[in-house]
Amino acid sequence: MIRLCITGESAYLRRYALLVRAIGKLGYDVSILDDERTSASAWIRHVNTVSAFGIGATLAAWASRERVDREKIKSAFYRSADAFVAKSRSFQERIAREADKPDLILHLFGFSSPFATQPSLPYVHYLDDTAALRARSGDAPAKPSSPKETERFALLERTSYERAAHIFAASPFVATSLENDYGIPRSKIEIVGTGPTIDIADGIPKLYGSRRLVFNASEFSRRGGELVMAAFEVIRRADPSITLVTVGAPLPSAYAGRDGVDDRGLVTPDVMRELYTTSDVLLAPTLSGPLPHVAMEALAHGMPVIVRDRDGVSDLLTDGLDSVIVSDADARPDRLAEMIREIVDDDARLRALSEGARATVAARLNWSVAAEKMSPFFETIHRTVDA
């Protein structure tokens, strides 16, 4: 039995708990190693690193006469080269202390590596985005990085990808970035897909005809918020029976209190499950982004989604079968409003898209399929190392 250790930041291990569960069901001896600092020396090093970064960021803010936002500085640190090195070193030290060494390591994402120096064990990455994709989407660190800092992080990230025995990409979008932005050969990349990050609401039937739309308003502009709100205004003028629920974060003040909008902000997974099963359409016309997880969750619950052709999820879907994919030419308020009404006003089409969404998730976009695609590479890498 192959001993497989899954490493990564705690937040990502929680987000991808269903992937970990699916891999375990294939018979691997799975252990988990998160980024918690378990030794005094690791804590001291972490505190010193954070302090040095914070002092530098604060001085830079003062020099540019910007307001010092400690939450933004904290967020920026965890996407910095300093954090990358600190976390990678911590993973390496903890792996070295393991009495029963794993045969192979699966590392989630590229904010760190399981080894700060040359790896002592083979490892693979699972990625649903890259720093290059995040930068192009506008999802960059809150603290502006100097060209030198950006270059340093890119070198660390690229080195980790180069040292990996293989890389599993969630979508063709990510695979293309690995090739074009990092020079990783296509032969080293396998597109394994993705799945919903919350358990599906078993036993709760999908209801139709609520004429309710849902939009994730966190990172409002990047997720196409201006387009969504403008399209909803067009819809309300023609049909006030259609309503909109926004989640994830409060709407910007310019859009607060709009007629027909239920602005809920941050909600629990249970509330999201209820919205997925009782609402008609999820609006996710993201301007650019690797993988909107809310779209995957909606599809799994049989909720049709409208997405842009600029992000990773559109590469995994089929327009008219399980989703509606918006081109740049159609990314206008009047056209988006028309596309929305074509779904909510046509019960047969709404049901067909809902059934198509569930079918796509059941057949291709789930963690069992992803784990099964990973398995042959685990076996091959293990045999190669043993030989």
N, C-alpha and C positions, 0 to 999 in steps of 0.2 A: 504494500500500500504506500502510495506516495504521500509524504508529509509536506503539506502545503501551508505556508505561513502567509497570511494576508495582512499587509501593512498599509498605513495611511493615517491621515489626520482623523481624529475622533468624529468630527462632523461628517466626513465622507464615509466612514465605516458605518455610521448610523444611517446615512442616506441610502447606502447600498447594502443594507442588511439582507435584502431579498436576494441579491446576487450571491452573497456569502452563503445563504441558506441553500440556494440552488446548487452551488459547487459541492457543498457538503453532501447533498443527496446523491451525488455521483459516486460516492464511496471514498473520497479523499479524506485523509486525516488532517483536518483543518484547524489551525490555530490563528489567533488574531493578536496583532501587536499595534497598538495605537501610539499617538505621539505624547502620551503622558510622560513626565520627567520623574523617574523613580529613584534617582540617586541625588545626593546632596550636591555633587560636582555638576550634575546636569542642571539642577535648579540654579546654582550660582552662575553658571555660564549663560543660562537663559536670561536671568535678571540683568546681567551685565550687557548682554546683546540688546535687549529691549531698551534699557536705559540709554545706551549710546545712540541707538536709532532715534529714540524720542527726543534727545537733546539736539541732535542734528536737524531733525524735522522742525522742531520749535524755533531754532535759530534761523532756519531758512524761511519760515513763515514771518518771523519778525523782520528779517531783511527785506522781504517783499511786501511788508506792511499788510499781510493777510491776518485774519483772525486765527488764533491757535485753536484748532478743533481736535481735542485729544482722542475722540472716538474715531475720527478719520485717520489720525496718525496711527492708532492701534490697528485699524483695518489695513492701512498701507504696510505696516510692519509684516503682517502675515503673508503678504504677497511680495516681500522683498528678497533680495539675494541673501541678506544676513539671516533671515528666517529660514530660507532654503538650506543654507549651510548648517545652521544650528539643529534643525529637525533631522537632516540627513545624518549628521554626526551622532545624534541621539539614537536613531534607528540602528546604525551600525554597531554602536556600543552594546545595545540591548540584544541584538542578534548574536553578537560574540559571546555574551554571557549565557545564552541558552544552552542548557546541558544536553538537550536532545535536539540537535540541529535539524532544521527542515531541509527537505531535498530541493525545494524551489520556493521562491517568493513571488507573490502577486502584489504589486504596489499600485494603489489607487491614486491616479492623477499625477500631475507634474509640478506641484508646489514644493515637492521634496523628492528625495531618492532614498532607497533603503540603504545606500552606501555613500559615504562622503568621499571615499577614495576608491581604488580598484575593488570591485566586488569579490568577496570570498565565496559567494554562492550565486547560482544563476537566478535571475529575476526577470519578470515581465511587467509591463505597465498595462493598466486599463485606463483609457482616456475618453472623456466625452467633450473635451475642449483642449485648447493650448493657449499659452500666453499670447501668441500672435493673433489668434482668433479673438481673444478677449479684447485686445488692443483695438482691433478693427471694428469691433462691435460697440466700442465706447465703454466697455466694462473694464476700465483700467483702475489701478490703485488710486485712492482718493488723493494721496499726496503725489504731485507731479514728480516723475522720476527724471533724473539727469540722463543724458545720453549714455554716460559711463555706467550708471546704475542699470539702465535697461539692457545694455550690452552684457553686463556681468550676469544678470539673471538669465538672459537668453543662452549664454555659454553654459551655465550650470544645467539648465533645462535640456539643451541639446546633448550635452555630455551624458546625462542620465539616459536619454533615449538611445544614444549610440551604444552605451554599455549594456543595455537591456538585450536579453536573448530574443525577445519578440515584443511587439506592441499590439494590443487589442484596441481597436477604434470603435466607438459607438456608432459612427456613421461615415459615409463617404466624405462628408464635409471635413471631418477630423483627419481622415486618411490623406486627403489632398493637402491639408495644412502641414502634416508631418513630412510629406514629400517636398513641397515647394518652400516652406519656411524653415525647415530644419535639415533638409537633405537626407532624410531617412529613406533608404531604398524600399520600393513598393513590396518587394519580396519579404520584407521583415514586418509587414503590417497585415493584420487580418481584421476585416470588418465583421464584428460579432453582434452588432445591434445593441439594444438597450431594453429597458422595461419600465413599468411604473414604479415609483419609489415609495408608494404606500400600498398596503393590502387592499385588494378589491373588495367592495362591499357585497359580500356574498348574501344571497337571499333577498336582496332589495331590488325589486323590479325597476326597470327604466321607465320613467313616465314621460309622456310626450304632450305637447300642446300648452306648456306654461307660457310660451312666448317670452321667456326670460333668457337674457344673454349674460355671460360671465366674462370678466376681464381681470387679469392679474396686473394691478397698477403699481407694483414695486418696480423700480427703475422705469418710471412712467414713459419718458421720452424714447428710451431704447426699445421698449416693448411696443412702440407704435401708439402710445396713448393719445397724442393729438389727433391722429387719423381716426381712432376708435370714437373719440368724443364728438368729432365733427360728423362722422357717419351717423352716430346715434341721434344727433340733432336733426339730421335729414329724415331719419326714420320716425322720430316722434312727431314731426310736422305732418307726416302722412298717416301715421298709425300710433296713437297714444297708448294702445294696449300692449305694446312691446316695452319691456323694462330691462334695465341693466343692473347687475350686481358687480361691484368692484371689490377685489380682495387684495391681500398682500401688503398693502400700505395705504394710508389715507390719500385721497386724491389731492393734487396740488390745489392751492386756494382758488386759483382761477376757475376751477371746474367744480368746486364744492357746492352742494346744494342744488345741483341741476335737477330739473323736473324728471321724474321717472328713474332716477339713479339711486340705488341703495349702496352707499359707500360704507363697507364693513371693516375695512382695514385688515389687520392681521387676524386670521381665523384658525381654528383647530383643524386637524385632519378629519375629524368627524363631521364638522360643518362642510368641509370641501366635498366629502363623500355625498352628503345630502344634496349639495348644489349640482354635482356631476350627474346624479340620478334623477333630478327633477327639473333641470334647466335644459334648454333646447340647443344652444350653440356656445362654444367657447371661442372667444376672439383672441387670437394670438398672432397679430400681424407684426411680429418683431422685425425691427429694421435690420438687425444683424445679430446673430447669436448662435452659439454652438448647438444647444439642445434645451428648449423650454420644457422642463420636467412637468409643468402643469398640463401641457398638451398631451404628454404620454399618459398621465393619470386620467384625463378626460376621456381619451380614446378607450382606455381599459374599461371604463364604466359605460361605454356606449354613447358617449357624448360627442357629436360631430364637432370638428375644429376648423377654424379658418386661419390659415398660416400664410406667411410670406414665403416666396421662393428664395429668400436670402439666408435661411438658417438651416441648421442640421436636421431638424425634424422633417422638413419638406423633402429631403433626400430619401426618407424612409417610407413616405406615404404615396398614395396614388390619387391624383385629383379626380374627384367625382365618384370615387369608390368608397373611401374612408375619410375623406376630408375635402376641403376646397382650398386650393393653393392660389394665392394672389400674386400676379406678376407686377412688375414695376408700372406697367401701363394701366393696370387696374387699381393701383394703390391711390385711389381718389375717394373722397367722402361719398360722392354720389354713387360711384360704382360699388364701393364696399357696402353701402346701404342697400343697394339693389341685390347684391349677392346674399346678404343676410336675409332679406325678405323672401328671396327665392327658396330659402330653406324653411323658414318658420311658417310661411304661407302654404307650403306643400307638404301635407302630412305623409304622403307616400315617400317623398324624397327624404324627409327628415328620418323616417324609419329605416330607409335603405342605407343612408349614411351611417346611422347608429349601428346597424347590424354589420356594415362593412368595417367600421372602427373596431368593434369587438372581434371580428374575424381576423383582422390584421394583427391585433395584439396576440390572439390565441395562436396564430400560425407562425408569426415572425418576431414580434416585438415583445418578448418576455424573457425573463431571466433563465428559464430552463433552456431555451434555445441558445442564449448567449453562453451559458456554462457548457453546453454540449459542443459548441464551436471552439471553445477554449481547450477542451479536454485533450484532443489529439496533440496539441502543442505542448501541453504539460507532459504527456507521455513521451513525445519525441525528445524534448529537452532533457528529461530524466534519463532516458536511454543513452543519449549522447554523453552526458556527464559520467554515467556509470562506465561507459566504454573507455 
